[in-house]
Amino acid sequence: MIPADFDYLAPTTLDEAVAALAEHGDDAKIIAGGQSLLPVLRMRLNAPEVLIDVGRIEGLRGIRDDGDALVIGATTTHHTVSGDPLVREHAGLIAKAIEHLADAQVRHRGTFGGALSHADPAGDLGAPVLALGAEFLVVGPGGRRTIAADDFFDDFFTTSMADDELLVEVRIPKYTGWGAHYEKFVRVAHQWPIVAVAAAVRTDGGTIAEARVGLTNMDVTPVRARAVEEALVGLPATDEAVRQAAAIAADGTNPPTDLNGDADYRRHLAAVLTRRAVLAAAEV
């Protein structure tokens, strides 16, 4: 299908983008890589009057070391993020997840911040950034503010950003020396996950000292499996020990039922994939 008519704005500064968004309000949508928005427009699931393209704003791109954290600009492409040596060294879970995200064309065009702002519960980046305790810097007419990952994902395709705010960058604490793995279950290649698990693990002499676990597509938002994290601490990194801790991965979740599987099937997958992800991360 062909999208409905819209006006197109391409600001070159952040101030211009904020002003345009404030002026047009609910009638406007932000576009960066367009890999999430364009299919929605073509199916006419949304018909904004104005598109504000932030892809020309230099300050929204790039990755930098900020001491105890990495800062990733919102319009940095997935391909750039996954291949960056700083990300691979200090936030390996992000790089691992992006390897499973869609296909090469999408990874070259799609943007890190755009995917997170889209807030698809089946998206591959929500669970990793939630597990790693990321922070989101957003800007609007009232200035800048920081939103913790725990508070960023509000509901199905909904974030806690106001309608007149846009994402500037994502701050990810460093997990240098931690093992990481993203275990994704799909029926066909490049599909959104039926269920996926993001795991970062720090081991000490074969024992799990710390763990971070996030679940994809197990609720209307990404889920932090804190009970699993607590259960893993002090356990040997063995199949049987991890299996027992992973058994509670789906506790408190509300997975969807669709053509790919019902809620009980997803709860079973969550336990299986958590075990696999944690064991793989612990081996690194």
C-alpha positions in Angstrom: 0.0 0.0 0.0 1.0 3.6 -0.4 1.2 5.8 2.8 -1.2 8.7 3.2 0.1 12.2 2.3 2.4 13.9 4.8 4.7 16.9 5.1 8.4 16.2 5.5 10.8 18.2 7.8 14.5 17.5 8.0 16.0 19.6 10.9 19.8 19.7 11.2 20.0 20.6 14.9 18.4 19.1 18.0 16.8 22.5 18.9 15.1 22.6 15.5 13.8 19.0 15.9 12.4 19.8 19.4 10.7 23.0 18.1 9.1 21.1 15.1 7.8 18.4 17.4 6.4 20.9 19.8 4.7 22.8 17.0 3.0 19.8 15.4 2.4 17.7 18.5 0.2 14.6 17.9 0.2 15.2 14.2 3.9 14.5 13.9 6.1 11.4 14.0 9.8 11.1 14.4 11.7 9.1 11.7 15.3 8.1 11.7 16.1 4.8 10.0 12.5 4.2 9.2 12.6 0.4 9.6 9.8 0.4 12.1 7.8 3.4 11.0 7.7 2.9 7.2 5.9 -0.5 7.3 3.3 1.1 9.7 2.8 4.0 7.3 2.5 1.7 4.2 -0.1 -0.4 6.0 -1.9 2.8 7.0 -1.9 1.8 10.6 -0.8 5.4 11.3 -1.2 8.5 9.2 0.7 11.4 10.7 0.5 14.8 9.0 4.2 15.5 9.4 7.3 13.4 9.5 10.3 14.9 11.3 13.5 13.2 10.0 16.3 13.4 12.7 18.8 11.5 10.6 20.7 14.6 9.6 21.4 15.7 13.2 25.1 14.9 13.7 24.9 15.1 17.5 22.5 12.1 17.7 25.0 9.7 16.2 28.1 7.9 17.6 29.4 5.9 20.5 31.6 7.3 23.3 33.3 6.1 26.4 31.9 8.0 29.4 34.0 6.5 32.2 31.8 3.9 33.9 29.4 3.7 31.0 29.1 3.7 27.2 26.9 6.3 25.5 25.2 5.4 22.3 23.6 8.1 20.2 19.9 7.5 19.3 20.4 7.5 15.5 23.5 5.2 15.5 22.7 2.3 13.2 22.5 -1.2 14.6 25.4 -2.3 12.3 27.6 0.4 13.8 26.7 -0.5 17.4 27.3 -4.2 17.0 30.7 -3.8 15.3 32.0 -1.2 17.7 35.0 -2.5 19.8 33.9 -0.5 22.9 30.4 -2.2 22.8 31.9 -5.6 22.2 34.3 -5.2 25.2 32.1 -3.5 27.7 28.5 -4.3 26.7 28.8 -7.5 24.8 25.2 -8.4 25.4 24.1 -5.6 23.1 26.3 -6.7 20.3 25.1 -10.3 20.7 21.5 -9.3 20.5 22.0 -7.1 17.4 23.5 -10.1 15.6 20.0 -11.7 15.8 18.1 -8.5 14.9 16.3 -8.8 11.5 18.7 -9.0 8.5 21.7 -7.1 7.3 19.7 -4.5 5.3 17.7 -3.6 8.4 20.8 -3.5 10.6 22.5 -1.1 8.2 19.5 1.3 8.1 17.7 0.8 11.4 18.8 2.9 14.4 19.5 1.9 18.0 17.3 4.6 19.5 14.6 4.2 17.0 14.1 0.5 17.7 13.9 1.2 21.5 11.5 4.1 21.1 9.3 1.9 19.0 8.9 -0.3 22.2 7.8 -3.4 20.4 7.7 -6.1 23.2 9.0 -8.6 20.6 11.9 -6.3 19.6 15.4 -7.6 20.2 16.9 -4.7 22.1 14.5 -4.0 24.9 15.4 -7.0 27.1 19.2 -6.4 26.8 19.1 -2.8 27.7 16.7 -3.5 30.5 18.9 -6.3 31.9 22.0 -4.0 31.8 20.3 -1.2 33.6 20.5 1.4 30.8 19.4 5.0 31.1 17.7 7.1 28.4 18.4 10.7 27.9 15.4 12.5 26.3 14.8 16.1 25.4 11.7 18.2 25.0 10.5 21.8 25.3 11.0 21.6 29.1 14.6 20.5 28.7 16.5 17.3 29.2 15.7 14.4 31.6 17.0 10.9 32.2 14.7 7.9 32.4 15.9 4.6 33.9 15.3 1.5 31.7 13.0 0.1 34.4 10.7 3.1 33.8 11.1 3.6 30.1 9.0 0.9 28.6 5.5 1.8 29.7 3.1 -0.5 27.8 2.5 -2.2 24.4 4.4 0.0 21.9 4.5 2.8 24.4 7.3 4.5 26.3 7.3 7.0 29.2 8.5 9.8 26.8 6.0 12.6 26.4 4.6 13.3 23.0 6.8 16.3 22.6 10.0 14.5 23.7 12.6 12.6 21.6 15.4 10.2 22.5 18.9 11.7 22.4 21.1 8.9 23.7 21.3 5.7 25.7 23.7 5.3 28.5 24.8 1.7 29.2 26.9 0.7 32.3 30.0 -1.2 31.5 30.1 -5.0 32.1 33.7 -5.5 31.3 34.8 -9.1 31.6 31.2 -10.5 31.8 30.0 -13.2 29.5 26.9 -12.5 27.4 24.5 -14.4 25.2 21.2 -13.8 23.5 19.1 -16.9 22.9 16.3 -16.4 20.4 13.6 -18.8 19.4 12.0 -18.3 16.0 10.2 -20.4 13.4 11.8 -18.8 10.4 15.0 -16.8 10.0 14.9 -13.0 10.7 11.5 -13.3 12.4 10.6 -11.5 15.6 11.3 -13.9 18.5 8.5 -16.1 19.8 10.6 -15.8 23.0 14.1 -14.6 23.6 16.4 -14.3 26.6 19.3 -11.9 27.2 21.8 -13.0 29.8 25.0 -11.4 31.1 26.9 -13.4 33.7 30.0 -12.8 35.8 31.7 -16.0 37.1 34.3 -16.5 39.7 36.1 -19.8 39.8 33.2 -21.7 38.1 30.6 -20.1 40.3 28.1 -17.5 39.2 28.9 -14.3 41.1 26.4 -11.9 39.4 23.8 -12.3 36.6 21.5 -10.1 34.6 18.6 -11.6 32.7 16.0 -10.0 30.4 13.1 -11.6 28.6 11.7 -10.7 25.2 8.0 -11.1 24.2 6.9 -12.4 27.6 4.7 -9.4 28.4 3.5 -6.1 26.9 7.0 -4.7 27.8 10.5 -6.3 28.1 10.8 -8.2 31.4 13.7 -8.2 33.9 13.9 -11.7 35.5 15.1 -10.5 38.9 14.1 -13.7 40.7 16.3 -15.7 38.3 19.2 -13.3 38.8 19.0 -13.7 42.6 18.6 -17.5 42.3 21.7 -17.8 40.1 24.1 -16.1 42.5 26.4 -18.6 44.2 25.4 -21.5 42.0 28.0 -23.5 40.1 27.7 -22.8 36.3 26.4 -26.3 35.6 23.4 -27.5 33.7 21.5 -28.9 36.6 22.1 -25.9 38.9 21.2 -23.4 36.2 18.2 -25.4 35.2 16.6 -25.1 38.6 17.1 -21.4 38.8 15.8 -20.9 35.2 12.6 -22.8 36.0 11.1 -19.6 37.6 12.0 -17.4 34.6 8.3 -17.0 33.6 7.0 -16.2 37.1 5.0 -13.0 37.1 5.0 -12.6 33.3 2.0 -12.3 31.0 3.0 -13.8 27.7 0.8 -13.4 24.6 -1.1 -16.1 22.8 -0.9 -16.0 19.0 -0.4 -18.2 15.9 3.2 -18.9 17.1 2.1 -20.4 20.4 0.0 -19.9 23.5 1.0 -18.4 26.8 2.0 -21.8 28.4 4.2 -22.6 25.5 6.0 -19.3 25.9 6.4 -19.9 29.6 8.1 -23.3 28.9 10.3 -21.6 26.3 11.3 -18.9 28.7 12.7 -21.5 31.2 14.5 -23.5 28.5 16.0 -20.5 26.8 17.0 -18.9 30.1 19.0 -22.0 30.9 20.7 -22.0 27.5 21.5 -18.3 27.6 22.9 -18.3 31.1 25.1 -21.4 30.4 26.4 -19.9 27.2 27.2 -16.6 28.9 28.9 -18.4 31.7 31.3 -20.2 29.3 32.8 -16.9 28.0 
